[in-house]
Amino acid sequence: MKKLFITSAITCALLTVSGCANRAVVSYGDAQAVETTDINFGSTDLQKVATEMTNSLLLSPVVGTLTQNNRPVVFVERLKNKTSEHIDTESVTDSISTQLLRSGKFRFIDMTRVEAVKDQLTFQNEAGMVDPKKALAFGKQTGAQYMLYGNLSSIVKSNKDTADVYYKFTMKLLDLESGLIEWADETEIRKTRQKAKIGW
């Protein structure tokens, strides 16, 4: 009986140690730190292109003139992903529009919420549940004056020892009334992965 108890105790102790050894440890990291897990488009690339494009737009003399006495209303089209990777282009778009909005020079129309806004206005005006004096009327929204849009493309080359990927990110600001492009810029990223050589 005593031997069985000791055996059970040892087994429990081993299972406890084994459980601790296999337990994952979660910790916070620096969101701005350079991410080098692989050569695919990652968080560092997102931050780089968003910051560079935002700064370029805000420092443009033409945009300085456009925003001198008013805050133009901009519609941001979701970026077109022309790479072979699955990239969350909405995150890039959100970062750019957020930084531009923080500058205080632009206002934005969120085209992804048009249907939700329409449903709410329909409810207020047609459901019979909202006081007609307090219901928001149709046809009062502000239209966009400019459209901000862009493309993300890549060229990938590889052999048995090296993989190289080149990204090009282009953005343009279009005057919706005249059809003229008021601003355009591009930024590039090149990432290389080389096979580790083990020496003795």
N, C-alpha and C positions, 0 to 999 in steps of 0.2 A: 504493500500500500504506500509506504513511504517512498519507494523507488518510483512508483507511478506518479506521485505528486511532484517529485523532483523533475522527472521527465516532462511533465505537463508545464511546469514553471519555466524550464529551459526553452521549450517550444514556443510558449507565449512571448518570452523575452526575444527570441530570434525573429519572430513574426513582427514584433514591435520595432526592432532595429531595422528589419527589412522594409517595413512600411515607411519609416523615417528616411531611409536611404533613397526610396523611390519617389518621395514627395517633391513636387516642383516648388521652387522658390520664386515668388513674384516680387518684383521691385519696380519702382518708377525710374524712368530714364529721362534724359534731356530731349525734349521734343525738337529742339533745334540742332541736335548733334548730327554729324554726317553719318548717313546710313549707307553701309557698304556690304550688305548681305549678298547681293548679286548685281549683275549689270543691267537688270531690268529697270524700268522707270519706277522710282521710289519717292519717299517723302522728301528727301533732300532736293531731288530734281523738281518736285512740285513747288517747294518753297523758293527755289532759285528762279524758275520761270515766272512765277507769280510776282515776286518782288522786282525783278528786272523789268518786266512789262509795265507794271504799275508805275515805277519810277520814271521810265521812259515817257509814258503818257503824260504824267503830271508835270514833267520838266519840258515838254514840247512847247515851243513858242506859240504855235497855232492853237493848242489847247489852252494855253495861258490867256490868249485873246478871247477864246470862246467862253471861258469861265470867269472873265474879269468882272462882269457886272451881274451875272446870274449863275444859277446852278442848272446846267442842261440836264434834261431827262434822257436817260440812256436805257436801252433794252439790250441785255447781254444774251447773245445766242450761245447755246452750249457748244463747246469746242468740238471740232470734228477730229476723231482719232483715226489717222491714216497709217498707224503702225500695225504690226502683226500681234501686238500685245493687247491684253484686256487692261485698259487704263480707265480709272474713274475720272473722266474729264469734268464731271460736275464739281469735283473737289477743287480742281484748278480754277474753274469759272467762279466758284464761290469765294475762293481766296482773293482773286483779282477784284471782284465787285465789292467785297468787304473792305479791302484796303482803299479802294477809290472812294467808297462811301465815307470812310473814316477821314479822308482828306477834307471833307466838307465842300468839295467842288462840284460834285455830281449828285443827282438823284436817280433812282432806278425803278423800273417797272419789272415786276417778277412775272414773266410769262408762264411759269410753271404753275401759277396759282389762279390763272384766269377762270378756269372752269369752277373752282371752289368759290371765287368771288361772285361769279354769275349765279351759282346756286344760292348763295346767301342773299343776294339782291332779289332773286325770284321769291325766296321764302318771305322776305320782309314785305314785298309788294303784293304777293298773290295768295299767301297762305291764310290770310285773315286772322293772324295771331299777333301782328305787330300794329301798334297805333299808327295809322296812316300819316299823322303829323310828325312822327319820329322815324319813319322808314326812309332809308336812303334811296334816292331816285336813280334810275338808269340814265346813262348818257352824261354823267358828270365827271368821269375819270379823265386824267391827263394822258395824252398820247406821247409816245417817245419821240424825241427829236433826232436821236442818233442810235445807231446799232453798233455794238462792239462784238466782233466775231474773230475766230481764229482757227488754225489747223496745227495739229501735232503730227509730224511724220518722222520716219526713222529709216536708216540704212544699216543692215546687219551683215557683217562679214565674219567668217570663222574658218579655222582649219583645226588640225588635231591638237595644236598647242595654244592657240590664241583665239579669243572671241572679241570682236570689236563692234560696238553699237554707237551710231551717230544719230542724235535727235535734233530736229529743227522745229522751233516753235514760232509761229507767225501770228500776229494780231493786227487788226485794222479797225478804224473808227469811221463809220459811214454816216454821212448826212442823209437822213431818210427823205428829206424834201427835195434836195438837189441831186442826190445820187453820187455826190462827190466824196472821195475818200480823204478825210481831213488829217489822218495820222496812220502810220503803219510802222511796224518794227518787227525784228526777229531776234531770237537768241538761240544759241547752240550749246549742246552738251555732247561730249564724247566720253565713253566709258570702255575700258579694256580689262579683260580678264585673261590672265596667263596661267597656264598649267604649272603648278608648283614642281620645282626640280629638287629631288631629294639626293643629297650628296653624302658620301661616307668619309 
